[in-house]
Amino acid sequence: MSGEVLILLMFVGMIVGIFMGAPIAFVLGTLSIVFGLIGWGPDSFQMFVIRIWGVMQNFVLVAIPLFVFMGFVLEKAGLAEDLYDSMEALIGRRVRGGLAIGTIAFSTIIATCTGIVATAVVTAGVLSLPSMFKKGYNKELAMGSVAAGGTLGILIPPSIMLIFYAAESGMSAGKLFLAAFGPGFLLSAIYMTYIGIICTVRPQLAPAPAEGVGAVSFREYLRLFKGIIPVLGLILCVLGVIILGIATPTEAAGTGALGSLIVAAAHRRLNWRLVWDSALRTMENVGMMGLIISGAVSFASVFLGLGGEDIVMDVIDALGLGPIGVVAFALIIVFFLGMLIDWVGILYICLPLFLSLVEVMEINPLWFALLICVMLQTAWLTPPFGFSLFFLRSIVPPEITFGSIIRSCLPFVGLQILGIILLIIFPKIIVWLPSLVYK
């Protein structure tokens, strides 16, 4: 059987397995074993062991459980409640759609604290949705703002997705972190601008600003700074030592994990239960990622070993795609895969092929990396398997249908695509900040 036929059957098997509801790690792992045996026989198992062992030896990945632990500690320390209450006082009562805009601003800050989409979506949803529903906000606008704001957690540093990308590509984590700030804050601004415009054009979507609201009091400013300063100070220190080359991502992540415990203690919320729960949830999340990585790297090894890279190169040559065409081709692949599988699987399946394309077409690897990472954000919001859709389902009232949740996210998927178009047209949004620091 030819390699082309085997590769086609692999992808058909992946899609069938996913739609049957099987965990993606086991789908990829099973397909790897079956087609590895067909292609090379028992020798394929040695290849799987070597590839997985190579991932395990990449010490950059040690930063991931430490950053995840830091995020869970900050979440469980209850700092988010004070921060959201301050956002509601500063923005929510003063402009039409202010609570939804404040939710995006709140989620942007939470994104810099946790780097975990599930934490950002659930935290923002639990705090903001009851208030928005009670005050008469359109339910789909409210849910969409929570889901879209929460997805920023996977992009804005310290992002575990960028750590994965750095580990697999060999790129500097510091450069990726710096490059991600522009796209992350751009998307946040686009979301807030959209909410402000749509609530002005269609005032029935959100209540009018509260009457008689005075100037922001000193107490409200103090509460805001009390919630923001310690957390942002911790994050800036962690990112600063990585960006300036003072510490490796792993060392900085360890410092951040310790710093999160100190911040929790300073707010008198540190206890053994918090540490235990944060450690347990870290193990659950990282363990799941490990299974997906094992399946994905095995799948990618079989795909490349059967000549998948040569097939893709032949297709690109036949289509006559230039650099922009290759970028568009890669983004389209990521978009459609994002509807089906987790971003971890997408990176480990596609990145070896994408890195070859970047080298051959002489594309700026930093610019390309952030375009891919921004497109991976859409994977959280696109049906049928967008994880943010299921996170929302777990916290909204039971009378809200899953179809309504999907409709709430679709406008923000469009806004993410708009953000990618702007990043393609204006690449300096990505490369400007790294160029200042890394001369």
Stockholm file with secondary structure:
# STOCKHOLM 1.0

chainA/1-439         MSGEVLILLMFVGMIVGIFMGAPIAFVLGTLSIVFGLIGWGPDSFQMFVIRIWGVMQNFVLVAIPLFVFMGFVLEKAGLAEDLYDSMEALIGRRVRGGLAIGTIAFSTIIATCTGIVATAVVTAGVLSLPSMFKKGYNKELAMGSVAAGGTLGILIPPSIMLIFYAAESGMSAGKLFLAAFGPGFLLSAIYMTYIGIICTVRPQLAPAPAEGVGAVSFREYLRLFKGIIPVLGLILCVLGVIILGIATPTEAAGTGALGSLIVAAAHRRLNWRLVWDSALRTMENVGMMGLIISGAVSFASVFLGLGGEDIVMDVIDALGLGPIGVVAFALIIVFFLGMLIDWVGILYICLPLFLSLVEVMEINPLWFALLICVMLQTAWLTPPFGFSLFFLRSIVPPEITFGSIIRSCLPFVGLQILGIILLIIFPKIIVWLPSLVYK
#=GR chainA/1-439 SS CCHHHHHHHHHHHHHHHHHTTCCHHHHHHHHHHHHHHHHHGGGHHHHHHHHHHHHHTCGGGGHHHHHHHHHHHHHHTTHHHHHHHHHIIIIITTSTTHHHHHHHHHHHHHHHHHCCHHHHHHHHHHHHHHHHHHTTCCHHHHHHHHHHHHHGGGTSSSCHHHHHHHHHHCCCHHHHHHHHHHHHHHHHHHHHHHHHHHHHHSGGGSCCCCTTCCCCCHHHHHHHHHHHHHHHHHHHHHHHHHHTTSSCHHHHHHHHHHHHHHHHHHTTCCCHHHHHHHHHHHHHHHHHHHHHHHHHHHHHHHHHHTTHHHHHHHHHHHHTCCHHHHHHHHHHHHHHHHTTSCHHHHHHHHHHHHHHHHHHHTCCHHHHHHHHHHHHHGGGTSSSSCHHHHHHHTTSCTTSCHHHHHHHHHHHHHHHHHHHHHHHHCTHHHHHHHHHHCC
#=GC SS_cons         CCHHHHHHHHHHHHHHHHHTTCCHHHHHHHHHHHHHHHHHGGGHHHHHHHHHHHHHTCGGGGHHHHHHHHHHHHHHTTHHHHHHHHHIIIIITTSTTHHHHHHHHHHHHHHHHHCCHHHHHHHHHHHHHHHHHHTTCCHHHHHHHHHHHHHGGGTSSSCHHHHHHHHHHCCCHHHHHHHHHHHHHHHHHHHHHHHHHHHHHSGGGSCCCCTTCCCCCHHHHHHHHHHHHHHHHHHHHHHHHHHTTSSCHHHHHHHHHHHHHHHHHHTTCCCHHHHHHHHHHHHHHHHHHHHHHHHHHHHHHHHHHTTHHHHHHHHHHHHTCCHHHHHHHHHHHHHHHHTTSCHHHHHHHHHHHHHHHHHHHTCCHHHHHHHHHHHHHGGGTSSSSCHHHHHHHTTSCTTSCHHHHHHHHHHHHHHHHHHHHHHHHCTHHHHHHHHHHCC
//
